[in-house]
Amino acid sequence: MVLPLLAGMLGSGLASAGILGATGFLANPLIAGSIGAGLGQFAQTGDVKEGVKTGLGSYLGGAALGKAFGGAGFNAGSITPNQFGASQLPGVTPDQFANADLTGA
């Protein structure tokens, strides 16, 4: 009963963190959460039809509620490879590591 909810939250969390990739359809938390909810329902019931219904319902419900309540939305094109994770090391640039010997030798 709770497995689709947990799997949906896991999917959207992984997508928001960028673990599922920085681009592509799995980078969208709404889509990844819907897929997670559908897979969770399938794992719980063993019925593919129930899993598809849960996934579609999760997507449509999330999209409608996001628009109704002014959700932040999602734009995969707003993050460049150089900006991805840049806030984790403030003041550190990729140029500092360009010619560094990182082998420890």
KEKE-3310 file (N, C-alpha, C; in steps of 0.2 Angstrom, whole numbers, plus 5000, padded with zeros to 4 digits):
npx = (5004:5010:5021:5021:5020:5032:5042:5039:5043:5056:5060:5058:5066:5079:5080:5079:5091:5100:5105:5100:5104:5109:5102:5088:5073:5072:5078:5068:5059:5045:5042:5051:5047:5034:5036:5042:5032:5023:5031:5032:5019:5017:5026:5021:5008:5009:5003:5003:4995:4989:5000:5003:4992:4993:5005:5002:4992:4998:5007:4998:4991:5001:5006:4994:4992:5003:5002:4991:4994:5005:5018:5036:5040:5050:5066:5077:5086:5092:5104:5121:5135:5146:5140:5134:5133:5142:5140:5144:5158:5163:5173:5182:5188:5187:5198:5209:5212:5215:5229:5234:5243:5235:5238:5245:5258)
npy = (4994:5006:5006:5011:5025:5027:5023:5032:5044:5041:5040:5054:5061:5056:5060:5074:5076:5074:5061:5052:5057:5072:5077:5073:5062:5056:5065:5073:5077:5075:5065:5055:5052:5047:5036:5028:5027:5019:5008:5004:5000:4990:4981:4978:4973:4964:4966:4972:4981:4988:4994:5003:5011:5017:5024:5033:5040:5046:5054:5063:5068:5075:5084:5092:5097:5104:5114:5120:5125:5133:5127:5125:5120:5113:5113:5107:5112:5122:5120:5120:5109:5114:5121:5111:5105:5114:5123:5116:5116:5130:5143:5135:5131:5122:5124:5124:5111:5106:5104:5096:5084:5070:5058:5054:5050)
npz = (5000:5003:4996:4982:4984:4991:4982:4972:4978:4979:4966:4961:4970:4967:4953:4955:4962:4952:4950:4941:4929:4920:4909:4898:4898:4911:4920:4924:4938:4939:4930:4933:4946:4943:4936:4945:4955:4947:4945:4958:4962:4953:4958:4970:4967:4956:4945:4929:4922:4933:4938:4927:4926:4939:4937:4926:4932:4943:4936:4929:4939:4947:4937:4935:4948:4950:4941:4946:4959:4956:4954:4954:4942:4928:4920:4910:4902:4908:4916:4914:4910:4917:4927:4935:4950:4955:4966:4977:4979:4983:4975:4969:4953:4937:4930:4939:4941:4929:4924:4934:4943:4948:4951:4962:4962)
capx = (5000:5014:5027:5021:5022:5040:5045:5038:5047:5063:5062:5058:5072:5085:5080:5081:5098:5104:5108:5097:5107:5107:5097:5084:5067:5072:5080:5062:5057:5038:5042:5054:5042:5028:5039:5044:5026:5020:5035:5031:5012:5018:5030:5016:5002:5011:4999:5006:4989:4988:5006:5003:4987:4996:5010:4999:4988:5003:5010:4993:4989:5007:5006:4988:4993:5009:5000:4986:4997:5011:5024:5042:5042:5057:5069:5083:5091:5095:5110:5126:5139:5150:5136:5131:5137:5147:5139:5147:5165:5164:5179:5186:5186:5189:5205:5214:5213:5217:5235:5236:5245:5231:5239:5248:5265)
capy = (5000:5012:5005:5016:5032:5027:5022:5039:5049:5040:5042:5061:5063:5054:5065:5081:5076:5073:5055:5049:5061:5079:5078:5067:5062:5054:5070:5077:5074:5072:5059:5049:5050:5043:5029:5025:5025:5014:5002:5002:4997:4983:4976:4977:4969:4960:4967:4977:4986:4992:4999:5008:5016:5021:5029:5038:5044:5050:5060:5068:5072:5079:5090:5096:5100:5108:5120:5123:5128:5137:5123:5128:5117:5109:5115:5103:5116:5128:5118:5118:5104:5117:5123:5105:5103:5120:5126:5111:5118:5137:5146:5130:5131:5116:5125:5122:5104:5104:5101:5094:5077:5067:5050:5053:5048)
capz = (5000:5004:4991:4976:4987:4993:4975:4968:4981:4978:4959:4960:4973:4963:4948:4958:4964:4946:4949:4935:4923:4920:4903:4896:4902:4918:4924:4926:4944:4939:4926:4937:4951:4941:4934:4952:4958:4943:4947:4965:4961:4949:4962:4975:4965:4951:4939:4924:4921:4939:4938:4922:4929:4944:4934:4923:4937:4947:4932:4927:4945:4948:4932:4937:4955:4949:4938:4950:4964:4954:4955:4951:4935:4927:4914:4910:4898:4912:4919:4910:4913:4921:4933:4938:4956:4956:4972:4982:4980:4981:4974:4965:4946:4934:4928:4944:4940:4922:4923:4941:4944:4953:4952:4969:4961)
cpx = (5004:5020:5026:5022:5029:5044:5045:5042:5054:5065:5062:5064:5078:5086:5082:5088:5103:5107:5106:5100:5105:5102:5093:5078:5067:5075:5074:5060:5050:5038:5045:5050:5036:5030:5040:5037:5023:5024:5033:5024:5013:5021:5025:5011:5004:5007:5001:5001:4989:4994:5006:4998:4989:5001:5007:4995:4993:5006:5004:4991:4995:5007:5000:4989:4998:5007:4995:4989:5003:5017:5030:5043:5048:5059:5076:5088:5094:5101:5115:5131:5144:5147:5134:5136:5142:5146:5142:5154:5166:5171:5184:5183:5189:5196:5210:5216:5215:5224:5238:5238:5241:5232:5242:5255:5270)
cpy = (5006:5012:5010:5023:5032:5027:5029:5044:5048:5042:5050:5064:5062:5059:5072:5081:5075:5066:5051:5052:5068:5081:5072:5067:5060:5059:5074:5074:5071:5066:5053:5047:5046:5036:5025:5023:5019:5007:4999:4998:4990:4978:4974:4972:4964:4961:4973:4983:4991:4997:5004:5013:5020:5026:5035:5043:5049:5056:5065:5072:5077:5085:5095:5100:5105:5115:5124:5127:5132:5133:5126:5126:5114:5111:5112:5107:5121:5126:5116:5113:5108:5120:5117:5104:5109:5123:5122:5113:5126:5140:5141:5130:5124:5118:5124:5115:5101:5101:5098:5086:5074:5060:5049:5051:5054)
cpz = (5000:4998:4985:4978:4988:4986:4971:4971:4980:4971:4958:4964:4970:4957:4950:4959:4958:4945:4943:4928:4923:4914:4902:4900:4909:4922:4926:4932:4943:4935:4930:4943:4949:4939:4940:4955:4954:4945:4954:4965:4958:4954:4968:4973:4960:4945:4935:4923:4927:4939:4933:4924:4934:4942:4931:4927:4941:4942:4930:4934:4947:4943:4934:4943:4954:4946:4942:4956:4963:4956:4951:4944:4934:4920:4913:4906:4902:4916:4914:4913:4918:4928:4937:4944:4958:4963:4978:4984:4978:4980:4970:4958:4943:4931:4933:4944:4933:4921:4929:4940:4949:4954:4959:4968:4961)
residu = (MET:VAL:LEU:PRO:LEU:LEU:ALA:GLY:MET:LEU:GLY:SER:GLY:LEU:ALA:SER:ALA:GLY:ILE:LEU:GLY:ALA:THR:GLY:PHE:LEU:ALA:ASN:PRO:LEU:ILE:ALA:GLY:SER:ILE:GLY:ALA:GLY:LEU:GLY:GLN:PHE:ALA:GLN:THR:GLY:ASP:VAL:LYS:GLU:GLY:VAL:LYS:THR:GLY:LEU:GLY:SER:TYR:LEU:GLY:GLY:ALA:ALA:LEU:GLY:LYS:ALA:PHE:GLY:GLY:ALA:GLY:PHE:ASN:ALA:GLY:SER:ILE:THR:PRO:ASN:GLN:PHE:GLY:ALA:SER:GLN:LEU:PRO:GLY:VAL:THR:PRO:ASP:GLN:PHE:ALA:ASN:ALA:ASP:LEU:THR:GLY:ALA)
# end
